[in-house]
Amino acid sequence: MDDDTAILNIARSMLRTWTQGVLRFDEHVRPVRYVIAPDGRLVMPAMVAMLSTLDTALHIPDEDPDGLQLLVELHEFDPDSAEGAMADRWRIYHGEPEDVRWAVLDIDFARLHGIAIDGEALVVPNPLTDAEPKLCAMVNREHADALAAFVAAARDVTASAPLLVGIDPTGVDVRVDHGMVRVELALGNDEVIAAKSLQEALNVV
């Protein structure tokens, strides 16, 4: 694996691990929380001022120079339209937002550890999108105790009522008492393989 590929993989992992960051727009700086849409773009609630500027950067997880820096474009969407499922996804991860407008973010360019990354390379569709709701519901309904033990063992996080909210080929997202926890796993692109891998991971604990 060459250095460029390694950096790209780290950046992709950071993007999924952190569901929060700092958005800099014009002279303003604001903490934000985001989710990754099925098509790989980012989604978040947005202030009107965020939607009216072309100079927008998202720093993940904060403004540390060694963090992931994204040059992004925000495009407003109507939560009552066909795209409203993206807003619902954000609510499942984070609860009710303070802002009432919604935006999907295109990644134009990225930088990590001083190395430039093509923004399009970070936009990775989730091939498990169709299977994700069914798998999450199955785990939350039938394996709640195992999920809690799994999160405690994998991330040393004690959660009274964890909820599995996201599944993609590289791992799972779990909503816990005070935020989100990401656990990376090799699930694979296929629904059956992902379900089996997840079942095995929960049974290990």
Wavefront OBJ file of the C-alpha trace (Angstrom):
o trace
v 0.000 0.000 0.000
v 1.487 3.366 -1.024
v 1.384 6.490 1.148
v -1.439 8.132 -0.814
v -3.676 5.085 -0.414
v -2.855 4.859 3.285
v -3.739 8.513 3.849
v -6.976 8.112 1.880
v -7.987 5.120 3.999
v -7.222 7.031 7.211
v -9.266 10.003 5.997
v -12.225 7.770 5.110
v -12.038 6.141 8.527
v -11.893 9.521 10.300
v -14.898 10.751 8.346
v -16.984 7.808 9.571
v -15.530 7.661 13.089
v -16.213 11.298 13.915
v -19.780 12.496 13.467
v -18.869 15.970 14.699
v -16.537 18.728 13.655
v -16.042 22.474 13.405
v -17.440 24.390 10.436
v -15.679 27.589 9.405
v -17.714 29.836 7.127
v -16.555 33.362 6.326
v -15.346 34.720 9.668
v -17.577 32.415 11.706
v -16.739 29.146 13.449
v -19.362 26.750 14.767
v -19.358 23.172 16.104
v -21.528 20.886 13.991
v -22.670 17.273 13.880
v -23.108 15.375 10.654
v -24.043 11.993 9.237
v -23.041 10.238 6.047
v -25.846 9.825 3.535
v -26.298 6.578 1.573
v -24.589 8.187 -1.424
v -21.529 9.104 0.678
v -22.135 12.829 1.026
v -22.419 14.546 4.390
v -25.695 15.808 5.861
v -26.339 18.262 8.686
v -28.707 20.984 9.927
v -27.569 24.402 8.783
v -27.846 28.067 9.685
v -28.920 30.446 6.934
v -25.475 32.068 7.046
v -23.829 28.722 6.286
v -25.890 28.394 3.125
v -25.014 31.829 1.780
v -21.226 31.562 1.638
v -18.868 29.857 -0.795
v -15.900 29.804 1.570
v -16.703 26.882 3.839
v -14.388 24.389 5.519
v -15.176 21.484 7.817
v -12.490 20.475 10.328
v -12.768 16.982 11.824
v -12.848 16.519 14.748
v -11.677 20.103 15.498
v -9.343 22.789 14.181
v -6.203 20.852 15.024
v -3.803 21.257 12.063
v -3.240 17.494 12.108
v -6.969 16.799 11.782
v -8.962 16.203 8.623
v -9.739 19.411 6.755
v -12.475 19.466 4.106
v -13.357 22.199 1.644
v -17.114 21.762 1.216
v -20.111 23.186 -0.598
v -23.473 23.256 1.183
v -26.682 22.675 -0.776
v -29.984 23.167 0.995
v -32.699 20.529 0.693
v -36.316 20.349 1.805
v -36.850 17.845 4.651
v -40.415 17.345 3.405
v -39.206 16.305 -0.047
v -37.954 12.948 -1.269
v -34.592 13.860 0.242
v -36.133 14.111 3.709
v -34.834 10.651 4.625
v -31.405 12.251 5.001
v -32.744 14.550 7.722
v -34.409 11.577 9.395
v -31.070 9.782 9.375
v -29.445 12.720 11.164
v -32.188 12.664 13.816
v -31.675 8.935 14.380
v -28.003 9.606 15.072
v -28.212 12.871 16.999
v -31.776 13.696 18.081
v -33.612 16.921 17.298
v -31.507 19.729 15.770
v -31.330 23.359 16.828
v -31.338 24.627 13.248
v -34.385 24.133 11.050
v -32.734 24.171 7.639
v -30.906 21.201 6.157
v -27.910 20.865 3.882
v -26.072 18.150 2.035
v -22.333 18.747 1.716
v -20.242 18.068 -1.366
v -16.544 17.553 -0.598
v -14.414 19.468 -3.098
v -11.003 18.948 -1.545
v -9.420 17.519 1.592
v -6.144 17.629 3.456
v -4.744 15.343 6.144
v -1.277 15.634 7.690
v -0.386 18.122 4.960
v -1.279 15.719 2.147
v -3.914 16.725 -0.407
v -6.802 14.330 -1.071
v -9.315 14.409 -3.907
v -12.674 15.224 -2.353
v -14.562 12.822 -4.601
v -12.442 9.945 -3.268
v -13.983 10.508 0.179
v -17.544 10.238 -1.095
v -18.160 6.492 -0.895
v -21.722 5.140 -1.331
v -22.852 2.514 1.161
v -23.703 -0.754 -0.626
v -25.532 -1.947 2.513
v -28.069 0.901 2.411
v -31.027 -1.355 1.573
v -30.117 -3.912 4.245
v -29.147 -1.396 6.937
v -32.618 -0.716 8.474
v -33.431 -4.426 8.693
v -30.082 -5.329 10.247
v -30.233 -2.472 12.766
v -33.787 -3.381 13.771
v -32.855 -7.046 14.207
v -29.889 -6.257 16.463
v -31.776 -3.675 18.536
v -34.763 -5.973 18.949
v -33.063 -9.307 19.551
v -29.541 -8.559 20.764
v -29.733 -5.433 22.954
v -27.715 -6.939 25.805
v -25.089 -8.301 23.445
v -24.820 -4.891 21.768
v -24.212 -3.191 25.122
v -21.541 -5.754 26.022
v -20.010 -5.429 22.546
v -19.678 -1.628 22.848
v -18.228 -1.954 26.351
v -15.626 -4.461 25.169
v -14.759 -2.743 21.890
v -14.720 0.884 23.000
v -14.796 0.761 26.815
v -18.112 2.623 26.791
v -20.908 1.750 29.194
v -24.324 2.388 27.645
v -27.656 1.752 29.349
v -29.642 1.479 26.115
v -27.384 1.509 23.041
v -28.961 1.619 19.594
v -27.348 0.343 16.438
v -28.081 3.118 13.926
v -25.640 2.603 11.065
v -23.956 -0.255 9.211
v -21.514 -0.059 6.313
v -18.879 -2.480 4.984
v -16.199 -1.148 7.332
v -18.076 -0.954 10.619
v -21.082 0.033 12.703
v -22.379 3.193 14.385
v -23.979 2.912 17.814
v -25.888 5.648 19.583
v -25.076 5.597 23.302
v -26.152 7.678 26.293
v -24.081 10.759 25.449
v -23.310 10.592 21.756
v -22.095 8.227 19.062
v -19.602 5.367 19.084
v -17.990 3.912 15.977
v -16.680 0.332 15.942
v -14.781 -0.713 12.845
v -15.367 -4.247 11.552
v -14.782 -6.054 8.285
v -18.415 -6.668 7.351
v -18.194 -6.901 3.577
v -20.476 -5.481 0.883
v -23.024 -8.294 0.851
v -26.082 -8.249 3.124
v -25.703 -11.899 4.157
v -21.988 -11.542 4.863
v -22.587 -8.366 6.860
v -25.329 -9.975 8.933
v -23.172 -13.021 9.678
v -20.147 -10.885 10.554
v -22.202 -8.715 12.865
v -23.764 -11.742 14.531
v -20.321 -13.255 15.091
v -19.013 -10.002 16.550
v -21.889 -9.791 19.008
v -21.492 -13.431 20.012
v -17.781 -13.015 20.715
v -18.542 -10.801 23.699
l 1 2 3 4 5 6 7 8 9 10 11 12 13 14 15 16 17 18 19 20 21 22 23 24 25 26 27 28 29 30 31 32 33 34 35 36 37 38 39 40 41 42 43 44 45 46 47 48 49 50 51 52 53 54 55 56 57 58 59 60 61 62 63 64 65 66 67 68 69 70 71 72 73 74 75 76 77 78 79 80 81 82 83 84 85 86 87 88 89 90 91 92 93 94 95 96 97 98 99 100 101 102 103 104 105 106 107 108 109 110 111 112 113 114 115 116 117 118 119 120 121 122 123 124 125 126 127 128 129 130 131 132 133 134 135 136 137 138 139 140 141 142 143 144 145 146 147 148 149 150 151 152 153 154 155 156 157 158 159 160 161 162 163 164 165 166 167 168 169 170 171 172 173 174 175 176 177 178 179 180 181 182 183 184 185 186 187 188 189 190 191 192 193 194 195 196 197 198 199 200 201 202 203 204 205
